[in-house]
Amino acid sequence: MNLYKHYSFDLWLTLIRSNPEFKKKRAEYFFRNFNHLHKSLDEVNYIFRQVDLMCNAVNEKTGKNIDADEMYLMVISLINENALPLSQVDLQQVFSDMENLLFNYLPFVYCNETIPVLSHLKENPANSISILSNTGFIKGSTLRKVLSELQLTTFFNFQLYSDEAGLSKPSKELFELLLAEVTERRGSEIIYPEEIIHVGDNPRADVEGARTVGINSFLINSNDLRIADLIKK
């Protein structure tokens, strides 16, 4: 029996994972181009990690979204100990360079079960599938291109990203946007919250967030469960 009619998926560490070479090359780029105080490469890597953790924690706490341009400016400011005028930073060039770098070192599909499970769900015409993902240094517009490059786009009826919505998981408002989008996409069909499940790796952002609007959740990858367990009886 099909328990759910709509499957919502987190993206990072649920369906895809970073290419370690991308983060390495990204740090080298900022080390070369925005490092007037001659910080070490390890220090630049550390700053990226701290900004990432801090912004993610703030986003989860407030339900708002710190955008990628703000995050990059934080990194540049910290590398230079607030001594470099941020007005000198060409953000458009930074984003262009980072997107090119990302496509040179594409993320990986999370595991060899990912595509078969998505294919299995997609085969059932009663199902619809979507992405609901927080973003960080990489914008939703770029992630759409990444999914296309990884040949994952066709599995999803729609994609929702925190930077585009101005909201972050686990905020109730972002999950309400998910419900509204499902309702619109399904037309005249009535979909009840208990017929929707959100799948992710983060107990707070994904599990607690889903709970705020009464939909089901399924935690994978950060525990002993994997995506294939989603379709097991």
C-alpha positions as CSV (number, residue, x, y, z in Angstrom):
1,M,0.0,0.0,0.0
2,N,1.3,3.5,-0.9
3,L,1.4,5.3,2.5
4,Y,2.4,8.7,1.1
5,K,1.4,10.8,-1.9
6,H,4.2,13.4,-1.7
7,Y,7.8,12.9,-0.9
8,S,9.9,16.0,0.1
9,F,13.7,15.7,0.3
10,D,16.4,17.7,1.9
11,L,19.4,18.0,-0.5
12,W,22.9,18.2,1.1
13,L,23.9,15.0,2.9
14,T,20.5,13.5,1.9
15,L,20.7,13.3,-1.9
16,I,24.1,14.8,-2.6
17,R,27.4,15.4,-0.9
18,S,30.2,17.8,-1.4
19,N,33.2,17.1,-3.5
20,P,36.1,17.6,-1.0
21,E,38.2,19.1,-3.8
22,F,35.7,22.0,-4.2
23,K,36.1,23.2,-0.7
24,K,39.9,22.8,-1.0
25,K,40.0,24.9,-4.2
26,R,37.6,27.4,-2.8
27,A,39.8,28.1,0.1
28,E,42.8,28.4,-2.2
29,Y,40.9,31.0,-4.3
30,F,40.3,33.2,-1.3
31,F,43.8,32.6,0.0
32,R,45.2,34.0,-3.2
33,N,42.7,36.8,-3.9
34,F,41.5,38.1,-0.5
35,N,44.4,37.6,1.9
36,H,46.1,40.9,2.5
37,L,47.2,39.8,5.9
38,H,48.8,36.6,4.6
39,K,46.8,34.1,6.7
40,S,47.7,30.5,6.2
41,L,45.6,28.2,4.0
42,D,44.6,26.3,7.2
43,E,43.4,29.6,8.7
44,V,41.3,30.4,5.6
45,N,39.8,26.9,5.7
46,Y,39.0,27.3,9.4
47,I,37.3,30.7,8.8
48,F,35.1,29.1,6.1
49,R,34.0,26.4,8.4
50,Q,33.3,28.8,11.3
51,V,31.2,31.1,9.1
52,D,29.3,28.1,7.7
53,L,28.5,26.7,11.2
54,M,27.6,30.1,12.6
55,C,25.2,31.1,9.7
56,N,23.6,27.6,9.7
57,A,23.0,27.9,13.5
58,V,21.6,31.4,13.2
59,N,19.3,30.4,10.3
60,E,18.0,27.4,12.2
61,K,17.4,29.6,15.3
62,T,15.7,32.5,13.6
63,G,14.0,30.7,10.7
64,K,15.4,33.5,8.4
65,N,18.2,33.1,5.8
66,I,21.7,34.6,5.7
67,D,22.4,34.8,2.0
68,A,25.5,33.6,0.2
69,D,26.8,37.1,-0.6
70,E,26.7,38.0,3.1
71,M,28.5,34.8,4.0
72,Y,31.3,35.4,1.5
73,L,31.7,39.0,2.8
74,M,32.0,37.6,6.3
75,V,34.7,35.2,5.2
76,I,36.6,38.0,3.5
77,S,36.2,40.3,6.4
78,L,37.5,37.7,8.9
79,I,40.5,36.7,6.7
80,N,41.5,40.4,6.7
81,E,40.5,41.1,10.3
82,N,38.0,43.7,9.1
83,A,40.8,45.8,7.5
84,L,39.7,45.4,3.9
85,P,37.0,47.7,2.7
86,L,34.2,45.4,1.5
87,S,33.2,48.0,-1.1
88,Q,36.3,46.8,-3.1
89,V,34.9,43.2,-3.4
90,D,33.4,42.4,-6.8
91,L,30.7,39.9,-5.6
92,Q,29.5,39.2,-9.1
93,Q,33.0,38.0,-10.1
94,V,33.2,36.0,-6.9
95,F,29.9,34.2,-7.6
96,S,30.9,33.6,-11.2
97,D,34.2,32.1,-10.2
98,M,32.7,30.0,-7.5
99,E,30.0,28.6,-9.8
100,N,32.7,27.7,-12.4
101,L,34.7,26.1,-9.6
102,L,31.7,24.1,-8.4
103,F,31.1,22.7,-11.9
104,N,34.8,21.7,-12.1
105,Y,34.4,19.8,-8.9
106,L,30.7,18.8,-8.9
107,P,29.0,17.4,-5.8
108,F,28.4,13.6,-5.8
109,V,25.1,11.8,-5.7
110,Y,25.1,10.7,-2.0
111,C,25.2,6.9,-2.5
112,N,24.4,4.2,-5.1
113,E,20.9,3.8,-3.6
114,T,19.8,7.4,-4.3
115,I,18.8,7.2,-7.9
116,P,17.1,3.8,-7.7
117,V,15.0,5.0,-4.8
118,L,14.0,8.2,-6.6
119,S,13.2,6.2,-9.7
120,H,11.1,3.8,-7.8
121,L,9.1,6.7,-6.3
122,K,8.8,8.5,-9.6
123,E,7.4,5.4,-11.3
124,N,4.2,5.6,-9.3
125,P,2.0,8.2,-10.9
126,A,0.2,8.9,-7.6
127,N,3.4,10.3,-6.2
128,S,4.9,13.8,-6.4
129,I,8.4,14.6,-5.3
130,S,10.2,17.8,-4.3
131,I,13.3,19.4,-2.8
132,L,13.2,21.5,0.4
133,S,16.7,22.6,1.2
134,N,18.5,25.2,3.2
135,T,21.3,26.9,1.3
136,G,24.6,28.4,2.4
137,F,27.5,29.4,0.2
138,I,25.8,28.0,-2.8
139,K,22.6,29.6,-4.1
140,G,19.4,27.8,-5.0
141,S,19.8,29.0,-8.6
142,T,23.2,27.2,-8.8
143,L,21.9,24.1,-7.1
144,R,19.2,23.8,-9.8
145,K,22.0,23.7,-12.3
146,V,23.9,21.1,-10.2
147,L,20.9,18.8,-10.1
148,S,20.5,19.1,-13.9
149,E,24.2,18.3,-14.3
150,L,23.8,15.2,-12.1
151,Q,20.7,14.2,-14.0
152,L,18.4,14.4,-11.0
153,T,16.1,17.3,-12.1
154,T,13.5,15.1,-13.7
155,F,12.7,13.3,-10.5
156,F,11.3,16.5,-8.9
157,N,8.0,18.3,-9.4
158,F,9.4,21.4,-7.8
159,Q,12.4,22.7,-5.7
160,L,12.3,25.1,-2.8
161,Y,15.4,26.8,-1.4
162,S,15.9,28.9,1.7
163,D,17.6,31.8,-0.1
164,E,14.8,32.1,-2.6
165,A,12.1,32.0,0.1
166,G,14.0,34.1,2.6
167,L,13.2,31.4,5.2
168,S,15.2,28.5,6.6
169,K,14.3,25.1,8.0
170,P,13.0,24.3,10.6
171,S,10.7,27.4,10.4
172,K,7.1,26.6,10.2
173,E,6.6,29.2,7.5
174,L,9.0,27.4,5.1
175,F,7.2,24.1,5.6
176,E,3.9,25.9,5.1
177,L,5.3,27.0,1.7
178,L,5.9,23.3,0.9
179,L,2.3,22.5,1.8
180,A,1.0,25.3,-0.3
181,E,3.1,24.2,-3.3
182,V,2.0,20.6,-3.0
183,T,-1.6,21.8,-2.9
184,E,-1.1,23.9,-6.0
185,R,0.7,21.2,-7.9
186,R,-1.9,18.5,-7.1
187,G,-4.7,20.7,-8.4
188,S,-8.2,19.7,-7.2
189,E,-6.9,16.6,-5.4
190,I,-7.0,16.9,-1.6
191,I,-3.7,16.0,0.1
192,Y,-3.7,15.6,3.8
193,P,-0.5,16.4,5.9
194,E,-0.2,12.8,7.0
195,E,0.1,11.8,3.3
196,I,3.3,13.9,3.0
197,I,6.8,12.8,4.3
198,H,9.9,14.9,4.4
199,V,13.3,13.1,4.3
200,G,16.5,14.5,5.6
201,D,19.6,14.1,7.7
202,N,19.1,16.9,10.3
203,P,17.0,16.1,13.4
204,R,16.3,19.7,14.0
205,A,15.9,21.2,10.5
206,D,14.2,18.3,8.9
207,V,12.4,16.3,11.7
208,E,11.4,19.1,14.0
209,G,10.6,21.3,11.0
210,A,8.2,18.7,9.5
211,R,6.5,18.3,12.8
212,T,5.5,22.0,12.9
213,V,3.0,21.5,10.1
214,G,2.0,17.9,11.0
215,I,3.7,16.1,8.2
216,N,5.8,12.9,8.6
217,S,9.5,12.8,8.6
218,F,12.2,10.2,8.0
219,L,15.8,10.7,9.2
220,I,18.6,9.2,7.2
221,N,22.4,9.2,6.8
222,S,23.1,10.8,10.2
223,N,21.8,7.6,11.9
224,D,21.7,3.9,10.9
225,L,19.1,4.4,8.2
226,R,19.6,5.0,4.5
227,I,17.4,6.2,1.7
228,A,16.6,2.6,0.7
229,D,14.9,2.1,4.0
230,L,12.3,4.7,2.9
231,I,10.7,2.2,0.5
232,K,11.1,-1.0,2.6
233,K,8.0,-2.4,4.3
